[in-house]
Amino acid sequence: MIDALFVVPGNAAGVYQELSDDYSAIETPTWALLLAESMRSVNYKVSIIDVTAEKLSHKEVLDRVRENSPRFIIFVVYGQNVNAGTTNMSGAISLSTHFKDKGIKSPLVYIGSHVQALPIDSLEKEKSIDIVCTNEGVYALRNLLSLKTINPVSLSKVNGIGYRDFDKVKLTDPESVVPQEKLDIDLPGYAWDLLPFKEKPFDLYRAPMWHAEYDYNLRTPYAAIQTSLGCQFQCNFCMINIVNRNDNDPIGVAGNYNGMRYWSTKFIINEFDKLIKMGVRTIRIVDEMFLLNPKYYIPLCEKLAERNIHDDLRMWAYSRVDTIRRPGILNLVRKAGIKWLALGIESGDKQVRLEVSKGKFEDVNIHEVIKKVHDEDIEVMANYMFGLTSDTHNTMKKTLDLSLSLCTSGWNAYAAMALPGSQLYKDAVDKKYKLPDDYTGYSFHAYNTQPLPTDTLTPEEVLQYRDESFTRYHSHKPFLKRVESKFGKVAVENIKKMTTVKLKRQILGD
């Protein structure tokens, strides 16, 4: 018997359609790893089942559950993309319903951004969920595992959870998140040793195509790691800060809980050293804003640079175009082994950016910033959004035109969606906009994707423009020429092949 079995669910085919076969990433489950190690550090016995990585059937997962006889089954419904906490609910609910149907008696606990944003709705809607954690859940899980008996009376004494008392949903008082000064202690590492593998560690995980220089052979072994939690910004399309939640409102809005916590340089370097020792060279730094606070990222980059393995590493990290202007920073970042920066540019129109809390971009020459990044031999994954509130055909064209002129080696664009936990979700509910019919509909790539309308555009117009822009950018001759010069002809051929995968869209009549 073990105390907690952490289940990482998945539904790649429903979320990514045909892209799931060869092109979508398979990420190491950072939150399951952090939570498992945290519980293990206080002497609880734990294990992890990664359904996506192992491509397990319901029966195979059920067999493992019975082998482990866990006191609690913890569904960790996160992901490295902002929408993943909701889209992965589809696989999670299917699996937990199967557990109930097959007579599994262990309490089924859900932790993740969707249930954090909508704890009451989740419990009322999904009868296979027994308990939800209303924020990151570290202390709530520890207190749950300490219970000798599970009933409404005992659960009422655990802060930071939601549960049913017969048919009535109840939320206990909020629980605190792990404070900055205790991050190294109460989230003391990653349970890397619990991850499945085929022949060598991390070989069941694969990086995004662009991160691996559009080379299939460089996608594994692959790992993702966090150096901080949360974000100090309040972009209305994002729900990342829901992890910091500290109230019991029926609809949580991430912008109400902005703030960042950082692990120590010593802690993070120790985890990097573990990964490198295990043969991992392709690494994602998951932080929403890695290059933000120089107090934390400069010492970390300096320590990584001291290892003198920057040419062997393929790392990428997030930043904003207005946070990388400090002299010498880009050179240090490159020496640390970061070869890609993912930059949230969002829109080619200043007013549109201003409305989503990205107004600081008004002071930034985006072309100059991208050139400076390229001059340091760092590639850029540029992220854009179509369909923000004041978008028109003209502003979306400005966004596409900007992306074509920047000509970065990576390009990603989303149709704006009402992700649970974001301000856009709360606004959509208040305005009675049509929301997705099920969890996969919150995926940017799913068949039943349901984007938001703008003040002047329908969801159909937004989605069609996004999909056409994807093809246009990846067929753009200057882009292909840049990729060939950086990564070779094989990379170009792989991009051309990827571009032939046409996503089917329900609202477009497919």
N, C-alpha and C positions, 0 to 999 in steps of 0.2 A: 504493500500500500504506500502511496505517496500522498503528500498534502495537497499539492496543486499541479494540475496538468494544464499547461498553457497551450491553447489551440490557436493556430494562425490560419484562419479560413481563407478561401479564395474562390473566385469565379471568373477566371481570366477570359474565358471565351465570351461570357456575357458582358464583360466590361470593355474588352478590346476588339471583339469580333475576330477576324482573320489575322489581325496584327499580333494576337496572342501566340500564334504558332511559332513565329520566328523573330518578331521585332520588339515586342514589349519586354521591359526589364523584369527580372525576378529578383526582388530586393531582399536582403537579409532583414528579418523582422526586429528592428531596433528596440521597439517598446517591449516586445515579449522577452527579448534578451535582457534588457535592463530590469524588468520586473522579476524575471526568474532569478537573476543574480541577487537582487535585493532580498527576495524571500529566502534564498539560500544562505545569505549572510547572517540571518537570524535563525538559522538551523532548521528551516523547513525543507522537506524533501520535494523536489520539483522535477518536471520534465517538460519537453516542448515537442509538439507535433506541428510541422509546417506542411499544411495540406497542398499549397501551391507548388512549393519546391519539389515535393515528392510525387505530385500528381496522384494523390490518393483518392480512392473511391470512398463513399460513405461507409461501406462495409469494412474496408481496411482501417479507416479511422476508428470505427466502433470496436473492432477487434483489439486495437491498441489501447483504447480506453479500458476495456475489460481486463487486459493484461496488467495495466498499471493500478487499477482499483483506486482512483483518486478520491480524496475527500471532497475536493472542489474541482470543477472544470472551468477554466478561465478562458473565455473567448476574447482574444486581443484583436480588436477590429480597428486597427490603424492602417497606415500605409505611408509611403514617402510622398505621394501626391496629396494635395489639399483635399481632394474629393474622396480619397480612398477610404476614409473612415465610414462614409455612407455607402459607397459602391460595394465595399466588401461585406456589408451587412447581408447582401443577397446570398452569398455562400454560407455565411455564418448562420442565418436563420434556417436555411435548408438543412444544415447539419444538426443544429440543436433540436429542430423538430424531429429529425430522424432519431436522435438520442432518446427523446421523450417517447416516441412511438415504440422503440425497442426496449423500454423499461429501465433506462438509466436513472438511478435515484440520486446521484451526486448533484448538488446545487449547481446550476449553470449561471455563471457570473459573466457579465459583459462589461468590458472596458474599452473605450474608444471615443472618437470625437462625436459620432452620431448620438450615442446614448448620453454623452455629456451635454450636448446641445438640447436634446429632447428626451429627458429621462422619463417623464410621465407618459408622454406619447408612446415611447418605446415599450414600456411595461404594459400599457393598455392595449396596444396593437399586437404585440408578439407574445403569445402565451407560453412559448418555449423558453423565454427569458425569466429566470427566477430573481436575479439581483443585478442591478447596474451600479457602477461607480460613477459619481457625478463630477469628478475631475481626474487627474492623473492616476489616482487610486493607490498610491504606494502605502500610505498609512491605513486606508480603508481595508486593503487586502491583508495586511499584517493582522489587523484586528479581527477580520473575518476568520482567518486561519487559526486564531487563538480560541475560537468558540468551541466548546465541548458539544453543544447541541445547537441545532439550527431550527428556529421557530420564530414567529413574529415578535415574541418578547425579547429573545436574545438579539435579533437583528436590530431592534429599536435602539439598542445601546451602542451600535456601531455608527459613528459619524461618517458622512460622505457617501451614503448609498441610497438606493431606492429599492423597494421590494413590495410584495403583495401581502396584505393581511386579509386572508380569504380573497374577496374580489376587489378590495379597496387598495389602491396604490398609495404608498406612503414614502416620503422622503425624510431622511434623518437630517439633523443639523449639518451644515457644510463642514468638511474636513479641510485642513490646511494642506497646501502643497509642500513639498520638501523645500526648506529655505536654502538660500545661497550657501550659508555657512555649514550646512549639513549634506550638501549634494554629494560630495565625495564619500560620505559615510553611509547615507541611507540609499543612495543609488551607486553602489561601489564598483560597478563594472558591467561587462557583458558576458553572459553565459555562452561564449562561443563554442565551448565543448559540447553543448547540447544540440547544436545544429546538425541536421542530417547531411551526409555526403555520399558520393558514389565510390570514388577512388581516392580522392584527396580532399581536405577541407575546403569548403566554399565552392566546390565544382558544380553544385546544383543551382547556383545563383549566377545571374548574368546581368551585365551592365547594359544601359541603353546603347543603341547602335552608335550614336554620335560620340558618346563618351569613350567608346572603344575604337575611335577613329574609323568607324564604319567597317570594322574588321571583325568577323565572327570569332576568329581565333583569340582575340584579346578580351572577350566579354567575360570569361571566367579564368581563374577564381575571382570573385567579386564580393565586396563588403561595403556596408554603409555604416557610418558612425556619426554621433552627435557630440558637439563640444559645448552646446548651450541649449536651453529650452526657452521657447516663447519668442516674442518679437515686440519691439517697442512701438511699432507703427500700428495704425488702425485702418488699413485698407478695407473698404466695404465689401469686397468680393471674397475676402479671405476669412477662414475660421481657425487658423492655427493656434490662436491664443485661448481657445476654449479649454485647452489643457490646464489653464490657470484658474478655472472657474471657482468662485467662492460664494455663490448664492443658489437659490432654488427656484428661480423664475421658470415658468413653463417652457419658455423659449430663451435659451442662452445666446447672447451676442458676444462674439469673441473680442470685439473692440472695447468692451467694458473691462477686460481683464488683461490689458497689455502689460508687458513687463518681461524682463529677461533674467535668467539665472545661468551661471557659468560653472562648469567643472574647472578644477585647477589644471594648470599646464602639466604638472607632474602626472596627474591622473590620465589625461588624454594621451600624453606621450607614451605612457605605459601600455595603453590599449593599442596605439599605433604599432608599437614594438611587437606586441603579440601578433598582430595581423601580418606584419612584414616577416616575422619568424615563421609563420605558417604558410608563407608563399604568396600572400595577397599583394598585388601591385596595382590593381584597379579599384579605387576607393572613392566613395562619395561622402562628402561632408554634408550632413543632412540639414544643418542649421538653416533656419529661414533667412538669417542675416549673418553670415560668417564674418565678412569684412565690415564690421560696424564699430566695435569698441576696441581700439588699439591696445588698451590695457590687457586684453586677453588674447587677441589674435597675433600680435607681434611676438610675444615670447614663445608662443606655440610654433609659429612659422620659423623663428630662429632656431629652436630646438630641432625641428624637422630638417632644416637646412644643414645643421651640424652633422647629420647622418650621411650627407653627401650621396644620396640615392635618388636625387630629383629626376635624373634622366631615366631611371627605371620605373618611377611611379607615374601613374595616370590618375590624377585626382581632380575632382571638380568641387566647386563650392558656389553658394549663392552670394550675390551682393546686389546693391543698387548702383546705378550709374553715378549717383551723387555722393557715394561714400568711398570712392577709390582714388581720390585726387591727392591724397597725402604723398609728398615726394618720397620716392624710393620704395613705396609699398608694393607696387606691382613687381619690381625686381625681386624683392624678398619673397613674395608669394610664389613666383616661378622657381626660385631656389629651394623652396619648401617642397616642391613636387606637384604644385597645383597647375595643371596645364589647360584647364578650362574654367571659365567663370560663367555662371548662369545669371544673366541680368534681366530683371523685370522691367522692361521698357513700356509694356502695356499698350500705349497708344501713340500715334504720330501727331495727335492733336493736344496742345497744351491744356486747353480747357477741359477736355475729357479726363486727362491725367489728374487735374486739380480736383475734379469731382470725386475721384476715388482715393483721395488722400495722398496723391503722389505729386502734389503741387510744387515741391522743391525742385522738380525737374525744370521748372521755368528758368532756373539760374544755370543750367548745365547745357553745354554744347555736346549733344549725344555723339555726333560724328567724331569730335575730338577725343572723347573718352574711349570710344571703340578703337580708334587709331592707336592711342597710348597702350591699350591692352594688347593689341596685335603686335605693336613694336617690341613688346617684352616677350614675344613668342608664346603668348597665351591665347587660346582660342575662346570664342564667345558662343554660348548658347543663348540666343535672344528670345525672350518670351513676350508674347503679345496677346491682347484680348480684343475680340470683336463683340460688339453688342452691349457695351457699357451704356449707362442710362441715356446720355445725350448723343450717342453715336448716330450718325447718318450715313448714307452711302458715300458722301464726300469725306467724312472723317475716317471711315474704314478704309477708303482708298488712300488717304494720307498715311495710315498705318502701314498698309501694304507697300506703298511707295518708299516709305522710310526704311522698311526692312530690306527692300531690294537694293537701296542705295548703300546701306550699311554692309550688306553682303557678308554676314557672319557665317562661320562654318557650321553652326547649328541654328535651327529655326523651329520654334514651337508656337502655336497659336491656339487659343481656346475660344469657344463661344461662351459669353458670360452666363453663369448659372446661379441659381439660388441655393448655394450649398448650405445645408443645416449648420448653424453656428455662426454664419456670416450676417452682416447687416442686410445684404441683399435678400437673404432668406426672410428675415423679419419684414422687410419692406414688401416682398412678394406676397406674404401671408396677409398683410394689412391691405394691400391693393387687390387681393383675390385673383392674382395671376395664376394661370395654369401651372401646376407643379408636376414633376414626373409621377407616373403611375406606380412605379416601384423603384427599388434602390438602384438598379443598374441604369435607370434613366438619368441619374446624376453623373454618370460617366461622360466625359467629353467625347469618347469614341464609340459609345454603344449605339445599337440600332434604335433604341427608344429614347435617345437623348432629347431633353426638353430644355432648350435655352430660354432665356428671358427675352421679352420684347424690349425695345428701346422706346423713347418718346415718339419716334417716327417710323420704326421698322418692326416687322413681325419676326417672331422666332425663326420662321422658315427662311426669311431673307438673310438673317444673321448667319444661320448655320450654313446655308448654301455659299455665302461669301467666304466663310472660314474654310470650307472644304476645297473650294476652287483656289483659294490663296495658297493652301498647302501644296497643291499640284503645281501651281505656277511658280512658287518659290523654288521647289526642289527640281524644277526643270529649267531654271534660270541659268543661262550659259555662264555669266560671271561667277555665280555660286559654284557650279560644277567645275569650272576652271580653278577656283580657289581650292576646292576639296582635292582635286587631282594634284595640284602643286604641293599641298601639305601632306596628303596621305596616299596618293597613287591612284592608278586607273581602276584597280579592283574596288576601291571605296566608291568611285563614281558609278561603277556597274551595280554595286549593292544598293546605292541610293535609287538608281533607275528602277531596279527590281522592286524596291519598297514602294515606290510611287505608283506602281501598277495595282497595288492593293486598294481597291475602292471600298470605303466604308458605306454600308447600306444605312439609310436613314428613314425611319418610319414617317416622320412629319414631312419628308420630301417625296413621299409616294413610292418608296422602294419596297 
